[in-house]
Amino acid sequence: MLHITRELAGTTIATWHNVELPETNARLDLLGESAAGELVHIELQSTNDPTIARRMAEYYLKIDHRFARFATQVVLYVGTGAVNDGGGVPQSEDETVLPCGRRSGTGRRQPAPESVDRR
């Protein structure tokens, strides 16, 4: 058995954990569906959260589990401070500047440019 697990894992397993993953009740901010059946998930973020990329990935899979299809995801930063996502989300080339910030397919969130009137 030891030889087989070493071959499968590429390393020797020192300890096996008896783990039952908890069921979580994730609550999405907004989940909409277009007339064509396309799901769109918008998460409102008011503070810097270095774990946002991981949380969005979890939501992505939970949406797929529930609806059997993936959603387009957007994180909308509504805070007033500079954005710091911990460097976990790469810069996207398909960003669109919105009056309230930027939108991208990767979930990267940035504050609005200073030239945008936020009134």
N, C-alpha and C positions, 0 to 999 in steps of 0.2 A: 504494500500500500504506500509506503514512504517513497519508493522509487517512482511510482505512478504520479503522485501529487507533485513531486519535484519536477517531473517532466512537464506536467500540465501548467504549473505555476512559474516555472523557470527559476525557482528558488526552493529552499527547504522551509517548510512551514514549522515554526517553533511552537505556535499556540493556535488552537482552533477556538473560535468564539461562538457561543450559542446566542445568536442574535435574532430577535423578532423585531422588525422595523415597526415603529409606531405609525398608526394611521393619523394623518393630520387633517384638520379642517381648514384648508387654505381658502381665503376669501379674496377674490380678485376685485380690483377697483371697478373696472368696466370691461365687459365682454359683450361685443355686439356681433351680429351676423348680417351680412349683406343679402340682398335679394337673390344673389347668385350662390348663396350658401357659404361665402367666405367668412371665416371667423377673424375678428380683430380684437386683440386684448390691449387695453391702455391702462398702464399702471402709473398713478400719480405719486411722485416722490418729492417730499418737501424738505428732506434732510439728506446729508451725505450718508451713503450706506455702502461700505466697501464690499458687502455681500450681495449687492443687487444682481450681479450677473448670475450667481448661483440660484438666487431666489427666482429669477425669471426663467432659468432653465427648469427648475422644479415645476413652476406654473405651466410651462410649455408642455411638459410630459403629462401633467395632470389633466390639462385640457384635452390632449390627444386620448388619454385613457377614458375620459368621460364622453367625448363627442366622436371619437375614432377619426379625427383629422387634426391637422396642426393649424395654429392661428398665427397671423401676422402680429408681432408684438411691438409695442412702443412704450418707452418709459418717458414720461413727460415730467421734467424737473420744474417744479413750481416754487422752489425755495428762492431765497434772496442772496444767499452766499455763493461763493465760487464752488463749482462742482469738483468733487474728488471721489471717484468711484473706486479708489484703491489701485487703479491701473489694471483692473481685471478684464476690461472690455476694450478690444482693439478699436482704433479709429476706423470709421467707415468712409468709403469714398462716395456713397450714395446719400449723404446727408442733405436734408432740406431745411433751410432756416425758416422757422415759424416766428410769429410775433412773440410767443412765450418761450421760445427756445429752439432747439434743433431736433429733428426727427431722423432716425436712421433705422435701417433694417436690423442692425446689430443690437439695438437697445441702448446705444451710447447716448447719454444725455449731457447737454451743455447749456449754460445760461444763454439768454438772448444777447445779441450784440448790444453794446452800450448805446448805439444809435437808435435802437428801437424804443419808442415811447410805450411804457407799460401801463399807462393810465387806463 
